[in-house]
Amino acid sequence: MNLAKKNHINELFGFYEKLLTAKQQAYLRYYFENDYSIVEIAEAEAVSRQAVSDNINRAVEQLEKYENALHLQVDFVKRQALESEVEQYIETHYPNDNVLKLLVQKLLTTEIDN
């Protein structure tokens, strides 16, 4: 698996980790975060390589399925780009307006509660 794909799965894992089974979470951590091979995971968990591979593949499919339905990761990336654009605009057009900068910073760091 290439680096871009691994990074993508890690990003999705950050959003949807709690929706996976404990075993899927553990295997993805081993594989993507700790860079274990499938053989090393199988040995650590005392299961077959096929079981590890199947669990990782199912978990990755689940992460993609969740993202396709909920769009949390892609929306996050879009929001980050927009935030950066707003900050750049303020810096360009209102570089001395510290109140505006403070208000925007508060807005950007405030969690949305539903």
C-alpha positions as CSV (number, residue, x, y, z in Angstrom):
1,M,0.0,0.0,0.0
2,N,1.4,3.4,-1.0
3,L,2.1,6.2,1.5
4,A,-0.8,8.4,0.2
5,K,-3.3,5.5,0.7
6,K,-1.9,4.9,4.2
7,N,-2.2,8.6,5.1
8,H,-5.8,8.6,3.8
9,I,-6.7,5.6,5.9
10,N,-5.1,7.1,9.0
11,E,-7.2,10.3,8.5
12,L,-10.4,8.3,8.1
13,F,-9.5,6.2,11.2
14,G,-9.2,9.5,13.2
15,F,-12.9,10.3,12.3
16,Y,-14.5,6.8,12.4
17,E,-12.3,4.7,14.8
18,K,-15.1,4.3,17.3
19,L,-17.4,2.8,14.7
20,L,-15.1,-0.2,14.1
21,T,-14.8,-3.3,16.3
22,A,-12.1,-3.4,18.9
23,K,-10.2,-6.0,16.9
24,Q,-10.4,-3.9,13.7
25,Q,-9.2,-0.9,15.7
26,A,-6.3,-2.9,17.1
27,Y,-5.3,-4.3,13.7
28,L,-5.4,-0.9,12.0
29,R,-3.3,0.6,14.8
30,Y,-0.7,-2.1,14.4
31,Y,-0.7,-1.9,10.6
32,F,-1.0,1.9,9.9
33,E,0.2,3.6,13.1
34,N,2.9,1.2,14.3
35,D,3.9,-0.1,10.8
36,Y,3.7,-3.8,11.7
37,S,3.5,-6.3,8.9
38,I,0.6,-8.7,8.6
39,V,2.9,-11.5,9.8
40,E,4.0,-9.5,12.9
41,I,0.3,-8.7,13.7
42,A,-0.6,-12.4,13.3
43,E,2.2,-13.4,15.7
44,A,1.3,-10.7,18.3
45,E,-2.4,-11.7,18.2
46,A,-1.9,-15.4,17.8
47,V,-4.1,-15.6,14.7
48,S,-3.6,-16.5,11.1
49,R,-2.2,-14.0,8.6
50,Q,-5.4,-14.5,6.6
51,A,-7.5,-13.4,9.6
52,V,-5.4,-10.3,10.0
53,S,-5.5,-9.5,6.3
54,D,-9.3,-10.0,6.2
55,N,-9.9,-7.8,9.2
56,I,-7.7,-5.0,7.9
57,N,-9.4,-5.2,4.5
58,R,-12.9,-5.2,6.1
59,A,-12.0,-2.3,8.4
60,V,-10.6,-0.2,5.5
61,E,-13.8,-0.9,3.5
62,Q,-15.9,0.2,6.5
63,L,-13.9,3.4,6.9
64,E,-14.4,4.2,3.2
65,K,-18.1,3.3,3.5
66,Y,-18.5,5.7,6.5
67,E,-16.7,8.5,4.7
68,N,-18.8,8.0,1.5
69,A,-22.0,8.3,3.6
70,L,-20.9,11.0,6.1
71,H,-18.1,13.0,4.4
72,L,-16.5,14.0,7.7
73,Q,-13.0,13.9,6.5
74,V,-13.6,15.7,3.2
75,D,-15.7,18.3,4.9
76,F,-12.9,18.8,7.5
77,V,-10.3,19.4,4.7
78,K,-12.7,21.8,3.0
79,R,-13.2,23.7,6.2
80,Q,-9.5,23.9,6.9
81,A,-8.9,25.4,3.4
82,L,-11.6,27.9,4.0
83,E,-10.3,28.8,7.4
84,S,-6.8,29.4,5.8
85,E,-8.4,31.5,3.1
86,V,-10.2,33.7,5.7
87,E,-7.0,34.1,7.8
88,Q,-5.0,35.1,4.7
89,Y,-7.7,37.6,3.6
90,I,-7.7,39.2,7.0
91,E,-3.9,39.4,7.1
92,T,-3.8,41.0,3.6
93,H,-6.7,43.4,4.0
94,Y,-6.9,44.0,7.8
95,P,-3.5,43.4,9.2
96,N,-3.9,45.8,12.1
97,D,-7.4,44.8,13.2
98,N,-6.6,42.7,16.2
99,V,-10.2,42.6,17.3
100,L,-11.2,41.0,14.0
101,K,-8.3,38.6,14.2
102,L,-9.3,37.6,17.8
103,L,-12.9,37.1,16.8
104,V,-12.1,34.9,13.8
105,Q,-9.6,32.9,15.9
106,K,-12.4,32.3,18.5
107,L,-14.7,31.3,15.8
108,L,-12.2,28.9,14.3
109,T,-11.4,27.2,17.6
110,T,-14.9,26.9,18.8
111,E,-16.4,23.4,18.6
112,I,-19.9,23.2,17.0
113,D,-22.4,21.7,19.5
114,N,-25.6,20.1,18.2
